[in-house]
């Protein structure tokens, strides 16, 4: 009988590097004689599973070993699949829980009131029934917010941060960020030829609902203007700069990168569709709206390119493989030492373990004063001496 049984899950959006964490945890556990249980589809695996039903158990519970994880680190995505499920705020009870009573409350967001249920008691029961002593939760702000809740309930949780937005508090780096920037850099450099051939203004939209790290760092390595959620630019000034860039470019084109949550003065990004389990709705393309404004103000033609999902696809680059494997090793170190309530992180450029972030603090934001030039709508390139490798402190 294994001395420990470890559960592992991935939640939220996929990023390259998740499979490296899963494989590393499995291999390290195997060497210690421990068992690893993969929980499929994120937190949904602990809310929707009926452990008495073989079909449900097969859908949500996957024992992991060296054989079924041997090659998973060679590809992107997540071998365990994912979902955006928040067990503490479920708008509808899953079939297996419909006959049970759970704490509920009224939740109002943007004028719409609904009833949400906290099915954490069922999650705790399932963890106990599965014999899971430690849970490794891999995710971004939303996934880790519930990991923090389980920690408060006494569950032994160790977290691994992942998001190509790089906005989890307590760490300077999240798995998926480097690959996302590399993908964005490659796409923009390729599309320069098309934008230049047609002598237009190229507008690139990338992910970043609340934080502008993806846009800012892509702009940093491509020498392109950018707009981030943390600062509302002046639209007339932005358009003037882009037109001027185009005029002074020998190939007669200019480029700008927009976070999906970027806004200008007097403008608010539009949303559509139903909110997910964490209250987020999909955002309309700010890039299309900027294109319309540019055409209306100047008559200039644009090319709009949405790079969002392409940036999280495919296999991880060197940095993400390195960090993923290291974070997994750190999580296992913590488990071996009987520690929990911690998250693998990078702080001051060094690997460390920190408390799982308090969800009340929200995502980590770009420090505009030191990282973003509000006059030129560019990253700040000077005064980097002494900063950690990723140019920001946790």
N, C-alpha and C positions, 0 to 999 in steps of 0.2 A: 504494500500500500504506500503510495507516494507520501512523503512527509508534508508536502504542501500542494495545494491545487490552486493555480492561478487562472483568473479569467482575464480576457483581453478583448477590447472592442475598439472600433473606429466610428466616429460620428461626424456629422456635417458634411461639407464638401470634400471630395477626394483631392489629394495632392500627391505628387511623386515622392516616394520615400516611406510611405506607410507600410508597404510590404517588407521593407528592410527592418523596420521596428518589430513587426510580427515575427519574422524569421529569427531575428537575433534573440528575442525573448524565448522562443521555443527551443532554440539550440542551447542557450545558456541553461534553461530549466532542465532540459534533458540530461545535461552533464551533472546536474545536482540531484537527479532522480525525482524531479517534480513533474507534475502533470499540468498541461495548459489546455484550457477550454476556450475555444473561440466563440464569442457571442456575436452572432451575425446581425447585420442591419442596425448597429449602434444600440442606443437605449431602447429601441423598439424590441430588440431581442429579449429584454428583461421585462417588458410590459405586455407584449402580445403572446408570449410563449405559453403553451399549455403543456407542462412537463409530463402529463399523463397521456398525452396524445402523441404517438410515435411520429406522425406526419408533421405536427407542429414542432416537436423536439428536433426533428431532422432539419426543418426550415431555419430554426434559430440557434441551434447549438451544434458546434462542430469541434470535436476533439482534434487538437493540433499535435503534429509530431514531425520529426525530421523528414519523413517521406512526403507528406502532403504540403510541406513548406519549402522544400529543397530549392525550387527554382523561382519562387514568387518574387524575390527581390530583383529579378531581372526586368520586371515590368512596372508600369505605374498603376494608378488606381489602388483599390483596397481589396485584398483577397476575401475579407470578411464582409464586404458590402457596407453600405452606410444608410443613414436616414437622418431626418431632422425631427427627432422625437424628444419632447421635454416631459418626462414623467411627472413633474410637479405641476404642469399646466396643460393637461390634456382636455381638449374641447369635446372629445367623444371617447367613451370607454371602449376598449377592444372587446370583441365577442367573448373572450374567456373571462372577462371581468364584469360583464354587463349586469350580473345578478348580485354583485357586491356593492357595498356602500363605502364611499371614500370621502375624505374631506373635500369640500367644494367651496368656491367663492365666486363672486362676480368680478369680472375683469373688463375694464373699459379702455379701449385704445382708439383714439381719433373719433370719439363719439359713438363707437359701436360697443355695446355691452354684451357679454356672453358669459356663460358659466364654464369654469374650468375645474378639473379634478386633479387632486394630488394622489397618484397611485403608488407613491413611494412604499407604502406597506407591502404591496405586491412585489415590488422590486426586491425588497429586503427578504421576503419569503423565498423568492426564486434563487437569490444568491445563496441562501442557507440550504435550500433543497439541492442545489448543484454542488454544494460542499466547497464553494469558492472562498478561500481565505484572504486572498489579495486580488485586487482588481486593477489592471493597467488600462487606463482610459486615454486614448489618443484623440485629440481634437483641438478645436479652437475655442474662442470665448464661450460659445453656447454650450458645447459639449462639456467643457471643463467647469461651467457654472453648476451643472448638475453633479459633477464629480465632487465639487466642493460641498454640495448639499449632502451627499452620501458620507463624506468625511465627517460632517457635523453629526450625522446619525450613527457614527461609530464604525462604519465600514472602512476597512483598510484599503485605501486607494492611493495609487501612485500615478501621476499624470505625465503625459508627453505632449508638448504643444506642437500643433501643426496648423498652419494657415498660410496661404500665399500672400495674405494681407500683412503678415508679420506684426500683428497688433495685440498679441496676448501680453498682458502685464506680467512683469517680473522676469522677462527674458528679452535679450537683444536679438534673438533669432528663433524662428519657428520653421519646422520642416516644411518644405515646399517653396520657400521664398526664393532661394537662389535659382532653382529651375525655372520658376515663373519669370524672373528677370531675364534669364538667359533666353527663354522662348520669346519674350517681348522684344528684346534687343535684336534677335535674329529676324523677327518678322518686320520690324521697322526698317532695318537696314536693307532687307529685300525689297520692301515696298517703296523705298526711296526712288527706285528706277521708274516705277509706274507713276508715282506722284510727280516726279520731275519730267517724265515724258509728256504728261498732259498739262504741265505748268499750273498745278493747282495747290491748294492748301490741304495738307493731309491731317486728318483728325483721328487719333487713336484712343479708343476707350478701353480701360483695363479695370479689373476689380478693385474694390476699395470703398466699401459702403460708408465707413466712419473714419478710416485712417488712410492717409495718402502715401504710405511707404512704397507700394508697388509702382505707382506713377512717378514718384519722386526719384527712386533709385534707377528706374528705367531711363528717366530723363538724364540722370547723372552720367550714365555710361553711354548715352547716345547724343549728348549735347543738344537736347531738344527742350523747348518750353513745356511747362506742365501746370495743371491746375489740380488742387487737392482739396478735400473736404474741410480741412482746418482753416482755410482762408478763402473768403469770397472776393474774387477779383473784380475789377472794374471792366465791364464788357467792352465799352468803347476803347479803353486802353489796350485790352487784349487783342481786339481786332486790329487796332492800329499797329501794334507790334508785329503781328503775323503778316500783315500786308507789307510792312517795311522789311521784315525778314525775307519775304518773297522777292521784293524788288531788288534787294542787294545780293541775292543768291545768283551766281552765274547760270544756274539751271532754272531759275525763276520758279522756285517752289519754297514752301515752308511747312513746318510740322509742329504739332502740339499733342501732348498726351493728357488725357482727362481721367481722373478717378471716376468711377461710376457715381460716387456721391459728391462730386465737385459741383459747386454752384457759383454764380456771379451775383453781384449786388442786384436785388430786386427779383431774383429768380429762385425757384425751389424745384428740385428734381421731382418729377411726377412718378407715382407708384401705381402698380396695377396688380390684379389678382388677389387671392386670399392670403392672409398672413400665415407664415409657417408657425411651427410650434413655439418658436422663440419671439414671435411678434414681428418678423421681418416680411415685408412685401417686396416683390420684384420691382426694380427701378426701370423706368423708361430711359431711353438712351439720351443722356445729356449731350453726347456727340452729335446726334441728329439735330437737336435743338440749336446747338452752336452753329452747325452748318447752315441752318435756316437763317440765323441772325447774321452770319457773315455774308450770305448771298443777298439778304435784304439791305444790308448797310453799304456794301461795296460792289455788288455784282460779281464778285470773285466766285469761281467754281471750287468745290471741295471734293475730296474723296474721304469717306468715312469708313473706318475699319474697326470692327469690334473684336478685340483680341481676348476677351474674357475667358471662355471655357478652353480655348486652345492652350492657354498658359498653364493649366493644371493637368494637361494630358501628357501621356508618354512616360518614359522611364526617367528616373532622377539623375541629375548631374552629380559630379564628384562631391560638391559641398553637401548636398542633401543626403547622399549615401553615407558620407562621413558622419554628419551630425545625427542622422537617424540611427546608425549603428551605435554611436556613442551614447545618445540619449537612452537607447534600449539597455545598454550596459549599465548606465547609471541607475535606471529603474530597478534592474535586477540587484545591483549593489544594495539599494535601499531595502528591498525585500529580504535579502539575505541577512541584513542587519536588524530586521524587525521594525523598520521605520515605515511610516505612512503619512498621508496628508501632505505629500511633497510633489513637486513638479521638477522634472529635468529642465535645466535652463542654461543660458549663457549670460553671464553678468560681468561687466568689466573686461569682456573678451575671453573670459575663462569659463569652463564648464563648472556648474554648481547645481545644488538642489535648493529650491526655495519653496515656501508654502504655496499650496494651490491658490491662485489669485481669488480674492474676494469679488464675486460677480457684481456687487454693488458699485465697484469702481469703474466698470465698463471697460472698453478697449483702450489700449495704449495709443496715444496720438503723436503725430509728428510735432516736434517742438519748432514752431514757425520761426521764432526769433533767431535760432541758431542754424536751422536747416533749410529754410526756404526764403529766397530773395523775393520780397513782395513788390519790388520795383520792376524786376526783369522777368518775373514768373519762371524762375529757374531754381535749381538746387544751389545751396551755398557751397562753393568749392574750396574756400580758403579756411585757414585756422583749424586744421585737422590734427595737428601735432598732439599726441598723447591720447587720442580717442581710440576706443576698441576697434577691431577690424571692421565691424559693420556700422561704424560711424555714429553710433547712438548708444546711450546708456539705458539700461533697464529701469 
